[in-house]
Amino acid sequence: MYGDNKYSGVLCDMQSDQTVGIRKLKKGQKIMLKGVCKGFLKDAILLNCMLIN
């Protein structure tokens, strides 16, 4: 699902212990995550992210 601009998005650098949860995700699935926002230009950049249930 896109917001107002389908050419921008979110880039997430995930924590290494999140691999199992990431592999279970489906295309188009809505998720919640927590991370440190490093900034944004065209895309938002989040570091050290983890999935939130």
KOLMARLUM-329975 format. One record per residue (C-alpha): residue number from 1; residue in one letter; x, y, z. Coordinates in steps of 0.001 Angstrom, whole numbers. Example, Ala and Ser with C-alpha at 12.3 -4.5 7.8 and 13.67 -1.06 7.14 Angstrom:
<sites>
+-----+---+---------+---------+---------+
|   k | r |    east |   north |      up |
+-----+---+---------+---------+---------+
|   1 | a |   12300 |   -4500 |    7800 |
|   2 | s |   13670 |   -1060 |    7140 |
+-----+---+---------+---------+---------+
</sites>
This chain:
<sites>
+-----+---+---------+---------+---------+
|   k | r |    east |   north |      up |
+-----+---+---------+---------+---------+
|   1 | m |       0 |       0 |       0 |
|   2 | y |    1349 |    3397 |    -953 |
|   3 | g |     875 |    6755 |     706 |
|   4 | d |     546 |    9953 |   -1284 |
|   5 | n |    3806 |    9288 |   -3154 |
|   6 | k |    4438 |    5810 |   -4531 |
|   7 | y |    8063 |    6747 |   -5307 |
|   8 | s |    9156 |    7106 |   -1678 |
|   9 | g |    9340 |    4504 |    1042 |
|  10 | v |   11060 |    3346 |    4199 |
|  11 | l |   14506 |    1717 |    4338 |
|  12 | c |   15111 |    -355 |    7474 |
|  13 | d |   18398 |   -1750 |    8734 |
|  14 | m |   17150 |   -4612 |   10910 |
|  15 | q |   18759 |   -6088 |   14022 |
|  16 | s |   20413 |   -9442 |   13330 |
|  17 | d |   18086 |  -11311 |   15721 |
|  18 | q |   15032 |  -10365 |   13602 |
|  19 | t |   15781 |  -12818 |   10763 |
|  20 | v |   13148 |  -15425 |   11705 |
|  21 | g |   10372 |  -12831 |   11962 |
|  22 | i |   11370 |  -11173 |    8700 |
|  23 | r |   11226 |  -14469 |    6796 |
|  24 | k |    7617 |  -14975 |    7907 |
|  25 | l |    6446 |  -11676 |    6401 |
|  26 | k |    4216 |  -11659 |    3330 |
|  27 | k |    4240 |   -9095 |     518 |
|  28 | g |    1780 |   -6301 |    1307 |
|  29 | q |    1526 |   -7270 |    4988 |
|  30 | k |    1218 |   -4323 |    7380 |
|  31 | i |    3797 |   -4346 |   10158 |
|  32 | m |    4902 |   -2202 |   13067 |
|  33 | l |    8566 |   -1707 |   13798 |
|  34 | k |   10767 |     288 |   16088 |
|  35 | g |   14091 |    1859 |   15133 |
|  36 | v |   16205 |    4992 |   15124 |
|  37 | c |   15268 |    7514 |   12423 |
|  38 | k |   18504 |    8598 |   10762 |
|  39 | g |   16792 |   11004 |    8376 |
|  40 | f |   14890 |   11199 |    5132 |
|  41 | l |   15102 |   12676 |    1669 |
|  42 | k |   13081 |   10622 |    -773 |
|  43 | d |   12930 |    7661 |    1661 |
|  44 | a |   12850 |    7503 |    5453 |
|  45 | i |   15931 |    5723 |    6835 |
|  46 | l |   15595 |    3695 |   10046 |
|  47 | l |   18497 |    1950 |   11787 |
|  48 | n |   18651 |    -828 |   14390 |
|  49 | c |   15027 |   -1837 |   13712 |
|  50 | m |   12975 |   -4581 |   15295 |
|  51 | l |    9497 |   -5922 |   14548 |
|  52 | i |    6814 |   -5078 |   17111 |
|  53 | n |    3970 |   -7563 |   17630 |
+-----+---+---------+---------+---------+
</sites>
